[in-house]
């Protein structure tokens, strides 16, 4: 049996090497080997950790002294064990952010862990822990380096060679890497990053590694005009900004449920899944802060999981270690509780939400906020898009959705639009509810009957699980009390199989 396994592994590596020999992305409408592996993984843990962690910053400019990096209880094993216990399939580690600080001992810079008070090679430790706990290992690497002198060279190839050297270190020293997540491309013209060279380099080491660059897609070839991913509902309408790329990224945008997969480059169409990124923290902080911050509610995390992994797409959730070098226990428990609710287990397909019986159904409202572009209509709550929203001009408005009277349901999820207050770091935020009390009614025999009465703010995502199934030709959402004009992103009426 052991000999058979070795022969099978050797044959697989040979096949992958043959597939990656040209290191070219192939036009088509089906997932490649790398994309198939990515879709199968589906759910990863994003880990932001570095010199920013010790400065309470999201971005820094490469001038923070390396001595500032000083975790007192560094424990990458705990990070990956948490990922395993929470049901994640892979770990995506920030190896170098825009500040240029490297979490491994790179011979091409002294701005790294080897020059800090705590010299542990974090990349090695995480890679080894992934092997120990049976997870795949992925890396984030910033194109934009605000510390490296070569970045300022007038010849872009000088810095491209620097990146190739560092990526060679990563891809030859730490075992298989399943994904490369590139970021920071906005600081130069797309053609000056040498993405084709980086892609070819990675594929030489691992043909099954999926590669992409943040802000992958644009409206017009060669121009930096963007459409949010949630509005990309047509195949072969949008173009690569960074080619080649195996999947699409737009951090932290959420895609539509009607996400399309075909994108254009020089007249050819390519298949591209999407990888969504969200934060466990309700403050949307990526690097951990010295103050303890609240996590998202479990209902919201569950619905965002379903939403982001729908239609052969993927999700990574950011859970950052703090200044001690450990993931805070309450955050670890939140992720583990989510995994238990979802029923995640090794070898088991990722769970899916139920049947959406409200999707693209007609909706009307007693009040709509006046706008010259007519962008706040009631139909926004059933369009499968978490970027569009219904907004009212009246604090006591109601909304009615027409449903198929033969379709049953036992779950309702509601995403409320909230007022946002930005925090000092320019990234983190606090979301403040508008709707304070509300009711959900269904029409039965021509009369409205209340099936849920909410007497407190609904949270970022309210999930109503009903103990019995209902059928109706119409459902009504009624605002009873609000502190500001009510607004809803999406109301989903769902038939959830409990078996």
N, C-alpha and C positions, 0 to 999 in steps of 0.2 A: 504493500500500500504506500509506503514511504517513497519507494522508487517511482511509483506511478505519479505521485504528487509532484515530485521533483521534475519528472519529464513533462508533466502538464504545465508546470510553472515556466519551464524553459521554453516550451512551445508557445505559450502565451506571450512571453517577453519577445520572442522572435517575431511573432505576428505584429505586436505593437511597434517594434522597431521598424518593421517593413512599412507599416502604415505611416509612421512618422518620418520616414527617410527624407521625404520632400519638404516636410515642415510647412505645408501649405494648407490653407483652409479651402475646402471644396464646396462649390455651389450645390444646393439641393434643398429639399423640403423635409428631410428626415434627420434625426439627431445622429451625430458622429459618435465614434467610440468614446471620446472624452465627454461629450454631452450626455450620452446614455448613462455613463458612470455618475455624472453630476446629478442628473434627474433622480437616479436611484438613491443617492445620498440624501438629498432633499432638505436636510435640516442640520445646521451647524451652529457652533458657538463661536462668536466673534470675541476676541480678547484684545482690548486696547490696554497696553501697559508700556511705560517707558519714562523718559525724563519728565514728560508733562505731568505724570502722576504725582510727582514730588514738588510741583509748582502750582498745583490747582489750576492748570490751564488745559484748554483743548488744543490749541496750536501754540507753538513757540518758534522762535526764529533761528535756532541753532546756536544761541549765545549763552544758554544756561550752562554753568560750569558742570563738567561731568561728575564732580564730587557730589552734586545734588542728588544723583541717583543712589539711593541707599536704603533698600528694603531691609527691614529688621527680621522678618520671618519668611523669606522668599520660599514659596512652596508650589512650583508648577505642577507637581504631582496632584496636589489638592485641586487645582484648576481642572485638570483633565478628568480626575475622578468625579468631580461635580458634573462635568459634561456627560460622562458615561451614565451617572445616576439619573440625570435629567432626560436621557433618551436622545441626546444629540448623536449624529452619525459622524461628524467631523469637527475639528477645531481649526479655526482661522485666526492665526496669530499675527498681530502687528509686529513685523520684524524691524521696520524702519519707517517712522512717520516723517512729516514734512520738515521736522527739525534736524533730520539726518542722524539721530542717535540710533545706534545699532544694538539689538539685543543678542548679538553673537560676537565672537572675537574675530573681527574682520581685519585682515592684514592691509586693507586699503584705506583705513581711517583709524585715528586714535579716539574718535568720538563714539565710544562703544562701551559695553559692559566690562571689557578687559581692562579698561583704564579707570574704572569706577571703584568705589570702596567694596562693592559686592560683585565679584568677577565671574559668577556663575554664568555659563553659556545658556541663556534662557531658551533659545531656539532648540538647542540639543536636549535640554531637559523636557521641553514640551513634546518634541518628536519622540523621545524615548517613552514618555508617559502615554502617548497615543498608542504606541506599539503595545505597551503593557496592558492597556485597558480596551484594546480592540477598536480604536477609532482611527479614522483617516486624518492626515495632517495637511493643512493648507497654510499658505503664507500671504500676507499683505505686504507690499513694498511700495513706498512712495517714490514716484518719478521725481517729484519736486524735492530737492535737497538744499536746505537753506544754510547748511554748514560746509559741505564739501567745496574746496577751492575750484575743482574742475568744473563745477556747475556754472561758474562765471566765465569760463573760457568762451571766446567768440566762435570757436569751431564746435558745433554741437556734438560732433563725433567723439570729442575728448571725453565729455561726460557720458555719452552712450557707452563708451568702452569701460568707464568706471562702473556703470550699472551692470554691464555684462560680466565684469569680474566679480562683483558682489553676488549676482544671481548664480554664477558658477559655484561660488562657495556654498550657497544655500542648497543648490540642487545636487551637489556631489558629496556633501558631508553629513546629511541628516536623514537619509533614507528617502522613500518615495514621498513626493509632494503631489497632492491631488488637484490643487488649485492655486493659481497665482492671481491675486487681486491687486491691480495697479491703480494708483490714485495720483491726484495733483497735476493732471495734464493741462489744466487751464493756464499755467504760467508760461507756456511756450506754444508755438504753432504745432499742430498735430504732427506734421512731417519732420519736426526737429527732435522727436523723441526716439526715433529708431525702433518703433514698435515692431516692425517686421523682423528686425534683427533679434530683439528680445524674444519674440514668439518662436523664431527658428531655434534659438539657443535652448529654450525650455523644452521644446518638442524633441530636440536631440537627446535630452536627458530622460524625458518621460512623455512619450506621445499621448498618453491618456490624461495628462494634466490639462485642465481647463483654464484658459487664460482670458482675462478681460481688463478693460480700462474704464474707470468711472466716467460717466457721461458718454457712453459708447456711441449713441445715435444722435443724429441731427436732422433738421428738416430738409436741408439742401446740401448736396455734395460740395465739400470745400468751404462751407460757411458755418459759423457757430451760432445758428439759430435753433432753438430747442422747442420741442413740444413735450410736455410732461408725459411720462410713460402711461399714465391713466387715460390719456386721450389717444393713444396709439392703437386704434381699433381697426386699422386697415393693413392688409398685407401689401408689401412692395410699394409703399408710399414714402418711407423714411430711409435714411442713408447712414452708413458707417461714418463716424468721425475718426475712429481709431480702427484701422484694419491691419492685420487680422485680429479678430476677437471671437472667442467661442461662446460667449454669453453676453447679455446686456446688464449694465449696472447704471443706476442713478440713485445714489445714496442721498437721503433716505426716502425716496418716493415710493408710493404704493401703486401697483399696477391695477388695471381694470380686471374684472372677472372675464372679460372678453378679449384678453391679451392676445396679440397676434405675434407670429413667430418668423415671418419672412421680411428680410431687410436687404437693401441694395448696396452694391459696390461695383462701380464701373459697368453697369448694365446687367450684372449677374445677381441672382437672388440667393440669400443664405439663411439657413435656419438658425435662430438664436433664442434659447430660453432666457428667462430673467431670474436674477438673484436679488431678492429684497433684503434690506437691512433694517432692523429696528433695535431699539434699546430696551433692556429690561426696566431701566429706570423710567419713572413717569416724568422726570425732568429732562429727558433726552440728552443726558450727558454721556459722552463716549469714554473719556478718561475719568477714573474715579476721583471724587473730591474728598477732602479731609472731613467734611461734614457728612453725616449719614443722610441719605436721600431716599424718598419713598419709591417703591417699585410699582409697576403697573398692576391694575387689578387682574385677577385670574381670568375673568370673563373676557376682558379685552385681549389679553395674550392669546387665549384660545381662538377667538374669532380671527385675529390677525394671522395666527398660524394657518388656519384653514384657508383664509383669503390668499396668503402669499404662496402657499404650496399648491394651490389649485392649478389645473391646466399645465402640468409638467413644469412648474416653476419651483424655485428654491427659496429658502429663508435662512438667514444667519441672524442670531440674536446676540447683542453685545452685553457681556457680563464682565466688567473690568475688575481686576484685583485692586486693592487699596494700597496705601503707602507701606503697609507691613509686608506686602507681597502675597497676600492671601485674598481670596474672594470672601466677602462678608457672609456670615452664616445665614442671615435672613434673606439675602439675595440668592444664595445657593438653594435654600429651601423653596423659594418662590419658583425657581426653574424646575426643581424636582417635582413640586406639586403640579405644575403644568404638565410635565411628562406623564405623571400618574393619571391625571384627568384624561389626557389624550390616549392613554393606553399604549405608549411607545415601548417597543421592545426590539432587541436585535433580531434581524432577519424578517421582521414583520413589516408589511407595507405601511407607509405613512397613512394615518386615518384621514378621512374626508368628512366634510360637512354634509348635511342632508340635502334633500332636493329643494331647490329654491322655487317656490310656487308664485312668488311675487316678482320675479325677475322680468323687467321690462313691461310690467303691467301698467295700465293707465292709472294716473293719480291726479287728484284735484285738491285744492286748498281754499280755505275761506279767506285767506290773505296771502299776498305775495309781495315781497319788498320791491318797490319800483326801481327799475334799472334799464338803461338805454340798450343794453345787450341782451336783456331777457334771460339772464343767467341764473336766476333764483327760482325757477318754476318748480312746481310740485313733482314733476316727472324725474327730477334729480334723485329722489329717494329710492327709485327702483332701477336706476340705470347701470348698476354694478360698478360704480366709480366713486371712490372715497375722496376724490378731489372736488367733485361737484356737490352742490347742496341746495336744498330748499331753504329760503329765508322768508320770514313773515314781516309784515308791516304792523302787526297787532300782537300784543303779548298774550292774548287769549285765543289764538288761532287754532284751527283743527285741520287735519289732513286725512283724506280718504283714498284708499287703494282698492281698485276693483280686482277681484280674484275669481278664479275658476271655481264655481260652487261644487264641482265634483272632486276637487283636490283637497286632501286633508293636510293638517299641519299641527305641530305640537311644540314649536319653538319660534320665538321672535327675537331678533337682534337689532339694536338701534345704536347707531353711531351719531352722537350729538356734536355739532360744531360748538366750540367753546372760545371764549375770549382768551387771548394769550398774552402773558407778561414775560418779556425776555429778561434773562438774568445777566449779570455783569460780564460773564465770559463770552457773550455773543452767540452762544450755541444753546445753552440750557434755557428751559422755559417752564413756566407754571401755567396750567390750563384751568380756567375758571368757568364753572357751569353757568348757563343761563336759565335752563328749565329746572324749576324747583319741585313742582308737582304736576302729574299728568295721568292720563288714563288711556287704556286700549280697549276699544269696543269692537264687537262684530255684529253684523246684521243677521238676525234670526227671525224668520217669519215676518219680515218687514219692519221689525223693531230692533233698536240698538240695545245690546246687552254688554255690560262691562265685564271683561274677563281678567283685567289687571288694573289695579289702582296703585300708583306710585306716589307716596307722600314725602319723598326726599329726592335730592338730585340724583340723576340716573347714572352718573359716572361717565367715563369716556366711552364705554360701550356697555349698554344694558342688555343682558340676555335674560329673556323670560322663558323658562322651561315649564311647559304646561303638563299636568299629570294625565290629561286625556287629549285625544285628537279632536279637532274641530273642522267643520266645513262651512264656508260662507261665501257669499258673492261680493262682500265688501268688508274691509277692516278700517277702523277710524282711530287715528292718534289725536288725542285731545290735550292741549296745554291748559292746565288749571291755574298755575302760578309761575311767573317767570320774572327774573330781575332785569332782563334785556330782551330784545326781539328774538324769539325762538328761531333756531336754525338746525336742520338735520342733514347729515351727509347721506345716510342710507338707513332704510328700514327693510329688513329681510324677513320674510315669512317662510318658514322652513319646515319640511317634514323630515324629522330626524329618526332614523332607525335605531331603536334602543337595544337591539339584539347583539 
